[in-house]
């Protein structure tokens, strides 16, 4: 199957509680829509084949690899990106915990890790270390060895 | 006397808030008006002559602005000339392949189009015909008598050969009680930063200025290279680096693609962006650690090492890196291998070959194989001698009474604490209790193993090590910092470091805040802009920041402090020695309760009335300082790993991982621990998961993260980091920790695995040990050839 490179689609969605719309080439990925058309560059693409997890966003509350979705699939959806985690400039509990544990280093995997951890804590607010490690296993971090990230998620359970 | 409020504490990272809110700024976040996108056409074969390149179909595709191959840019990009090194053959080659390709993924043409998708579509439409040549795929193939030569002008695939002799190994071996000869194989793997290489190049036709945003570890080196190969004055080239998604050594050299993109921006007169995708990064950004070592060692009746002979061959891939010369790896590995051990007879023969593989690049602790082979060998020797591996190491480390002294290669061994770190590691894991547990578990057919690894690492490289490596001129690398008191009373710190995860904004801010008695929030660390940051060809690499960057900013801050005190002294007509920095951003008169002035107020006054601070009336206060480190700048560690190996599945579970490290005084313990743990994770990945694999035809077989496996949160255990506190007698007592974790982990882990499999008499002489290989070694499955 090929995508007609000249086809365009209209997408209307909610991103971080704001209604957004864009007209984009039909083959635009969800990540491409967010980054290149909606100015939300917090979401990163690091492998573009769905393995590393850096591009993970929440779509109607469920985590999704934005590099593997088309923008058109977000039509009518409510999307949360890393930019939507803080409220009015106030870091949320997970973000505050990341400050306490020196969670990250280079910051590139960070948006996807935070989104997956957000979903994990919503589904299992009392997750133990093993559950957190399993939950984060789809997110590659090359800098930290994961311990500082796991520690942040453990602390964010409060 | 500087107030030490923040130095030595785990101050929260200054970098973190922007990164956890999506406000980081990486190269792909840069969008300039009219910007076009580049995609590369890469060689699909490992070795061949280019018969023809047909760009017509690609050029006619939607959005395409240019399709360029080597001939099209011959007048724009000079032939590339990597850094020379004595005895090293360096070919001349072009940024886009010209006439011949030597590795799969080599850039042959570039397409520039309105969108990235259009550029990639058109890249697929470029037709290249090749006449294939024989593929030289590994060291044996490169050395074969009838081997195809990659560079016929050189006439051989051997590009470097060296021989060094220390003492008399032949005589020492003749007197040895046991002699062991082994071959150790270090497999090729790669840095794999989460962000690949990336560049946005913007050439201003009017001013002739090239401005580049890049994901790079050494912006001044990139500027120098772009200037020389593009023929643009260095002063007209500005390299800007924002946040960088990791590098681990891969981004210290200059990529051919980066040069080409800058050239296209100049040809087209519009900004051009190139964001390397993951497959490109795995195929073409450089790989590391592809080495083979034949080792002969002799020990006496007490298990003392009497001689070591090493023949090392390194597979450097097809092209030299535009950065670190391949001979440098052999030289530093030779110089470091004796480490802090009592060795006086040592031969080292080094050979570098070229093959049809990706360029060999530095990777976090580029000399790691010296530690892996030595510490692996020591376990072998200990068993032959019938001595416990820890005892073997203790017998062979130079004793306190014998130190300080130069190693056999001439590296000055100063402030060595390897005995202490080793003993502390044994205590931390309760070694004796483990041996009891291990014996009991074997009775239940459970295979536990323990492995130790000792190493000292130059952090930063010291003059005696440079001399040992053969740098007769021993170029030392002074590092400069500048500090400016700003109009608002804040302080800007200009560093030549190019942090890409190392948290230098935090650590350098801590040091300056302490030196100036100011809140850390008032310090801004500026990196990554060649128009304003101090010149340095290395940027960040070689575990140098803790000593060199710290020394530079402390020196500059100290000068600013003296200037501040002098201004206040003049204002109040008080001797500077009667003034104190309170630590809250104010300066007080000692013993005069109401006499206090804020640094912000001083700043305001020095800008309003320049003569307050400067005799010539110049406004404000700005100081610079260049710091050069001396001898004794070692970081040192003992790693200890405990594993359980499942001989049914081949699965290696790491039950405990302990690092006892001595990095002098710590600026920020949490950052030190993060660096150590991250390095260990990469070392574990190297052993259990990561392998850059080529087929016999030179095709690259691990070009996605589904084939090239990175360790996950399920694979990396908690890593216990124990600080052996020493306080070097040095103005700048901090040592680097960026590389050590990755240096020690492969040795400790492979030692633990062999120890676990002792009942199977398994000999581990290769580093890559995925489950299938464990099962092969245990004889559970047949060995695939």
Interface residues (C-beta under 8 A of the other chain):
Chain A: X5 X6 X25 X27 X35 X36 X40 X41 X42 X43 X44 X45 X46 X47 X48 X49 X51 X52 X54 X81 X82 X83 X85 X86 X91 X95 X98 X99 X100 X101 X102 X103 X104 X105 X106 X107 X108 X109 X110 X111 X114 X132 X133 X134 X136 X137 X138 X139 X140 X141 X142 X143 X144 X145 X146 X147 X148 X149 X150
Chain B: X10 X12 X13 X15 X16 X17 X18 X19 X20 X21 X22 X23 X24 X25 X26 X28 X29 X31 X62 X115 X117 X118 X121 X192 X193 X194 X195 X196 X243 X244 X245 X246 X248 X277 X278 X500 X501 X502 X503 X670 X671 X674 X677 X678 X680 X681 X682 X704 X705 X706 X710 X712 X713 X714 X716 X718 X719 X741
